[in-house]
Amino acid sequence: MRTWRRGSTGWSTTAGPGTRWRWRPGWPSSCGSAAGSPPAAAGWTGPWRRRPAAALYEHGLLAFWQGADDDACSLLGQSLHLARRLGDHTTIALALCGLARVALREDLDWAQALCEEALAVVAGTGDRRGRASALHVLGVTAQMRGDLPRARELMTARIEAARKLGDEAAVGSESANLSMVERQLGDLNRADRLAREALRIATRRGDQWMIP
């Protein structure tokens, strides 16, 4: 069981004997050290320089969905470090939100802090993907805290952001999330409409994972 504590220099966590990560403001200096140092961006030019950091983020997110939290922390920490070196604000925010997803399993305060940093990173940059990801995780955090009106506000904002991005999958998944919140708030009509929209999108996309 990993436990998180906040100290004067940031966040720290332990995950069993001999394993320790530290979160310091900025990026995790050690987040699953087994994967080694972040890869260099040498040889990558122009927009391609951002590809390794983005690939590490996607790999870390896959590890998270598979329940491999230690691997996810390692990969996302490397993505975050490399994205900072490249000045890639969107991937910085995405990696922070990826780490926040892991934190949701154990520490809501840490998850919220990571998402708030992600929003600060992309403020004024024209980024939309990083902001949308932060809104999603913050919405789930609010729901888990029992702050349903705030969860409704954040999830609605995320759906609007996903529509602007043309991200139909995100519209569908967030509509399903918001449907559950509306049901908890007692607005059964809106809950039904949202669930039906999520189902239509999943059916159109052939997304068997979301339909249940």
Buried (B, 14 or more C-beta within 10 A) or exposed (E): EBEBEEEEEBBBBBBEEEEEBBBEEEBBEEBBBEBEEBBEBEEBEEEEBBEBBBBBBEBBBEBBEEEBBBBBBBBBBBBBBBBBBBEBBBBBBBBBBBBBBBBBEBBBEBBBBBBBBBBEBBEEEEBBBBBBBBBBBBBBBBBEEEEBEBBBBBBBBBBBBBEEBEBBEBBBBBBBBBBBBBBBBEBEEBBEBBBEBBBEBBEEEEBEEBEE
